[in-house]
Amino acid sequence: MAKITIDASLCTGCGLCAAGCPEVFEMGSDNLAVVKSDKSCDCDLKQVASECPVEAIKVE
């Protein structure tokens, strides 16, 4: 599994990542995205990261 990081200082809470890959991302209590699981998923994580409007998601 890839290493996924979210820069909370950039995240605007739009929810595109959580909608695109709910197995990995969720919206936290502060309405910012968090990684809920780094286990395997069927999502294209690089695609989800590229759709982040503020480039807050990094996939390594």
N, C-alpha and C positions, 0 to 999 in steps of 0.2 A: 504494500500500500504506500502511496505517496505521502510525503509530509505536507500537511496543509496548515497554513497560518493565515490569520485574519488580522489586519492592522486596525484595531478598534478606533484609533485616532482618525482613520479615513472613512470607516464604515458610516453610511448614512441611514442604515436600517430599512433600505428599500425592499428587502425580502426576496430579491431575484434568486439568490443562491439557495435559500430554503425551499423555494418553489421548484427550482431546477434539480435539486438533489436533496430531498428531505431525509434520506438515509444518513447523510453526513452533516448537513447544516440545519440549525434551528435558530429562531429568534430568542434572544435572552430576555430576562426580566427588564433590562434597560432598552429593549427594542433594537439592540444591535445583534448582528450575526455572531454565532459561536459554532465551533466544531463540536458536534455532539458525539461523533464516532469517527475513528480513523481506520475502521475495518473496511474490508473490501465492499464495493458497491457496484452497481451496474451503470452508474453515471459516468459521463465524460467530464471528469473534474477540471481538466484544462479548458474545456468549453465553458463550463459554469464560471470559472475564474475569469475568462475573457469577457464574459457578459457583465461582470461587475462594473457599474458605471464610474466608480472611483478607483478601480484597480487595487482594492483592499485585500484581495485574496491572492495568495501565492501558493503554487503547487510545485513541489520539488520531487 
